[in-house]
Amino acid sequence: MTQAVNRVRTYDGPMHFATSNLNDVYSLTGLNIGLLLLRIATGVVMVAHGYNHIWGGGKIPGTARWFESLGLRPGVLHAWLASIVELGAGTMLILGLLTPLAATGLVAVISVAILTIHRHNGFFIFRPGEGWEYTGTLVVVGLALSAMGGGGWSLDRVFGIDLAGITGLLIGVVGGFGGAIMLLAIFKRPVPATESSTDG
């Protein structure tokens, strides 16, 4: 009788259900809470950067000059592209909608930042020019979210979208790293010696 009471139907992904015991239910609840917090925190960071690039500081013209100084030209194209990806992917992460695709946007944008700015400045963020400590962590978070998906408390769950697992991770790796490398191969140009860049 006790064994029967302790066995319930538990949610195990957008399209998967499995019979388990109450200990698994508690573990699954913890996982969903953790994914929700991770999605919201990461999504807010993305949205804040996108908002700042469009409406804060120098706005799009200032952001475009910053991209130009990094050798990404035309700067206005990259200013809008990065800002839209940050706003869109960040919002999707917060909502848990198409989570692996949203996380791919994070991986792509941050990988470009690492390759153009941070990789030359060592590991620690407090080094001159800022090392890749923070940006590298964001890339790992993006890949983790690609693999895990939005969890049970997400719009992916509501709509029955299941892209998590190996499929999601491949989307993050191929789309994120591949997109960043392709963008740099097409648009990155040497920066004249008289120009310098600062983080935007």
DOVEX-49010 format. One record per residue (C-alpha): x, y, z; residue number from 1. Coordinates in steps of 0.25 Angstrom, whole numbers. Layout:
BEGIN
@east:X&north:Y&up:Z&nr:NUM
...
***
This chain:
BEGIN
@east:0&north:0&up:0&nr:1
@east:11&north:10&up:4&nr:2
@east:19&north:6&up:-8&nr:3
@east:7&north:9&up:-17&nr:4
@east:4&north:22&up:-11&nr:5
@east:19&north:26&up:-13&nr:6
@east:18&north:24&up:-28&nr:7
@east:13&north:35&up:-36&nr:8
@east:13&north:40&up:-51&nr:9
@east:24&north:50&up:-52&nr:10
@east:28&north:60&up:-64&nr:11
@east:41&north:56&up:-70&nr:12
@east:42&north:66&up:-81&nr:13
@east:33&north:73&up:-91&nr:14
@east:28&north:60&up:-97&nr:15
@east:32&north:50&up:-87&nr:16
@east:25&north:44&up:-75&nr:17
@east:31&north:33&up:-66&nr:18
@east:26&north:26&up:-54&nr:19
@east:35&north:29&up:-42&nr:20
@east:34&north:31&up:-27&nr:21
@east:32&north:43&up:-18&nr:22
@east:47&north:45&up:-17&nr:23
@east:48&north:47&up:-32&nr:24
@east:37&north:57&up:-31&nr:25
@east:44&north:65&up:-21&nr:26
@east:57&north:65&up:-30&nr:27
@east:49&north:68&up:-42&nr:28
@east:43&north:80&up:-35&nr:29
@east:57&north:85&up:-31&nr:30
@east:62&north:83&up:-46&nr:31
@east:50&north:92&up:-51&nr:32
@east:53&north:103&up:-40&nr:33
@east:67&north:103&up:-44&nr:34
@east:65&north:104&up:-59&nr:35
@east:54&north:115&up:-57&nr:36
@east:64&north:123&up:-49&nr:37
@east:76&north:120&up:-59&nr:38
@east:67&north:124&up:-71&nr:39
@east:62&north:137&up:-64&nr:40
@east:75&north:142&up:-59&nr:41
@east:82&north:139&up:-72&nr:42
@east:70&north:145&up:-80&nr:43
@east:70&north:158&up:-72&nr:44
@east:85&north:160&up:-75&nr:45
@east:83&north:158&up:-90&nr:46
@east:71&north:167&up:-90&nr:47
@east:79&north:178&up:-82&nr:48
@east:90&north:178&up:-92&nr:49
@east:81&north:179&up:-104&nr:50
@east:73&north:190&up:-97&nr:51
@east:86&north:197&up:-94&nr:52
@east:92&north:196&up:-108&nr:53
@east:79&north:202&up:-114&nr:54
@east:74&north:212&up:-104&nr:55
@east:86&north:214&up:-94&nr:56
@east:99&north:222&up:-95&nr:57
@east:102&north:225&up:-109&nr:58
@east:90&north:217&up:-114&nr:59
@east:91&north:211&up:-128&nr:60
@east:100&north:221&up:-134&nr:61
@east:110&north:219&up:-122&nr:62
@east:108&north:204&up:-122&nr:63
@east:111&north:204&up:-137&nr:64
@east:124&north:212&up:-135&nr:65
@east:128&north:202&up:-124&nr:66
@east:126&north:190&up:-134&nr:67
@east:134&north:198&up:-145&nr:68
@east:145&north:199&up:-135&nr:69
@east:145&north:184&up:-133&nr:70
@east:147&north:182&up:-148&nr:71
@east:132&north:178&up:-150&nr:72
@east:127&north:186&up:-162&nr:73
@east:117&north:192&up:-165&nr:74
@east:116&north:195&up:-151&nr:75
@east:101&north:199&up:-151&nr:76
@east:98&north:185&up:-157&nr:77
@east:105&north:178&up:-145&nr:78
@east:99&north:188&up:-135&nr:79
@east:85&north:185&up:-139&nr:80
@east:88&north:170&up:-141&nr:81
@east:94&north:168&up:-128&nr:82
@east:83&north:176&up:-121&nr:83
@east:72&north:169&up:-127&nr:84
@east:78&north:155&up:-124&nr:85
@east:80&north:160&up:-109&nr:86
@east:66&north:165&up:-107&nr:87
@east:59&north:153&up:-115&nr:88
@east:68&north:142&up:-109&nr:89
@east:67&north:148&up:-95&nr:90
@east:52&north:149&up:-95&nr:91
@east:51&north:135&up:-101&nr:92
@east:60&north:130&up:-89&nr:93
@east:51&north:137&up:-79&nr:94
@east:39&north:130&up:-85&nr:95
@east:45&north:117&up:-87&nr:96
@east:41&north:118&up:-102&nr:97
@east:49&north:110&up:-112&nr:98
@east:60&north:109&up:-101&nr:99
@east:71&north:103&up:-109&nr:100
@east:69&north:113&up:-120&nr:101
@east:69&north:124&up:-111&nr:102
@east:81&north:119&up:-104&nr:103
@east:88&north:118&up:-117&nr:104
@east:86&north:133&up:-119&nr:105
@east:94&north:135&up:-106&nr:106
@east:105&north:125&up:-110&nr:107
@east:107&north:132&up:-123&nr:108
@east:107&north:147&up:-118&nr:109
@east:116&north:144&up:-106&nr:110
@east:125&north:135&up:-115&nr:111
@east:127&north:147&up:-124&nr:112
@east:130&north:156&up:-112&nr:113
@east:141&north:146&up:-107&nr:114
@east:148&north:144&up:-121&nr:115
@east:148&north:159&up:-123&nr:116
@east:151&north:165&up:-110&nr:117
@east:153&north:156&up:-98&nr:118
@east:162&north:145&up:-102&nr:119
@east:174&north:153&up:-103&nr:120
@east:172&north:159&up:-89&nr:121
@east:175&north:146&up:-81&nr:122
@east:164&north:139&up:-72&nr:123
@east:160&north:148&up:-61&nr:124
@east:150&north:159&up:-63&nr:125
@east:158&north:169&up:-55&nr:126
@east:170&north:169&up:-64&nr:127
@east:172&north:181&up:-73&nr:128
@east:162&north:180&up:-85&nr:129
@east:154&north:169&up:-77&nr:130
@east:158&north:154&up:-78&nr:131
@east:148&north:143&up:-83&nr:132
@east:144&north:138&up:-69&nr:133
@east:130&north:144&up:-70&nr:134
@east:127&north:142&up:-85&nr:135
@east:133&north:128&up:-84&nr:136
@east:123&north:125&up:-73&nr:137
@east:111&north:131&up:-81&nr:138
@east:115&north:122&up:-93&nr:139
@east:115&north:109&up:-84&nr:140
@east:101&north:114&up:-78&nr:141
@east:96&north:115&up:-92&nr:142
@east:101&north:101&up:-96&nr:143
@east:95&north:95&up:-83&nr:144
@east:81&north:102&up:-86&nr:145
@east:82&north:97&up:-100&nr:146
@east:84&north:83&up:-95&nr:147
@east:74&north:83&up:-83&nr:148
@east:63&north:91&up:-90&nr:149
@east:53&north:100&up:-83&nr:150
@east:48&north:90&up:-72&nr:151
@east:34&north:87&up:-67&nr:152
@east:32&north:102&up:-64&nr:153
@east:33&north:108&up:-78&nr:154
@east:25&north:111&up:-91&nr:155
@east:32&north:99&up:-97&nr:156
@east:25&north:90&up:-87&nr:157
@east:12&north:97&up:-90&nr:158
@east:13&north:96&up:-105&nr:159
@east:19&north:82&up:-104&nr:160
@east:32&north:86&up:-111&nr:161
@east:43&north:76&up:-109&nr:162
@east:57&north:80&up:-114&nr:163
@east:65&north:77&up:-102&nr:164
@east:76&north:66&up:-100&nr:165
@east:86&north:63&up:-111&nr:166
@east:78&north:70&up:-121&nr:167
@east:78&north:83&up:-113&nr:168
@east:92&north:82&up:-110&nr:169
@east:96&north:81&up:-125&nr:170
@east:87&north:93&up:-128&nr:171
@east:95&north:101&up:-118&nr:172
@east:108&north:96&up:-122&nr:173
@east:106&north:97&up:-138&nr:174
@east:97&north:109&up:-138&nr:175
@east:105&north:117&up:-127&nr:176
@east:119&north:114&up:-130&nr:177
@east:117&north:112&up:-145&nr:178
@east:109&north:125&up:-146&nr:179
@east:120&north:133&up:-139&nr:180
@east:131&north:128&up:-147&nr:181
@east:123&north:130&up:-160&nr:182
@east:120&north:144&up:-156&nr:183
@east:134&north:147&up:-153&nr:184
@east:139&north:141&up:-166&nr:185
@east:130&north:149&up:-174&nr:186
@east:130&north:163&up:-167&nr:187
@east:143&north:164&up:-158&nr:188
@east:153&north:173&up:-164&nr:189
@east:167&north:178&up:-158&nr:190
@east:166&north:190&up:-149&nr:191
@east:175&north:201&up:-153&nr:192
@east:186&north:204&up:-142&nr:193
@east:180&north:218&up:-139&nr:194
@east:167&north:212&up:-134&nr:195
@east:164&north:205&up:-121&nr:196
@east:152&north:198&up:-115&nr:197
@east:145&north:199&up:-102&nr:198
@east:134&north:189&up:-97&nr:199
@east:120&north:194&up:-101&nr:200
***
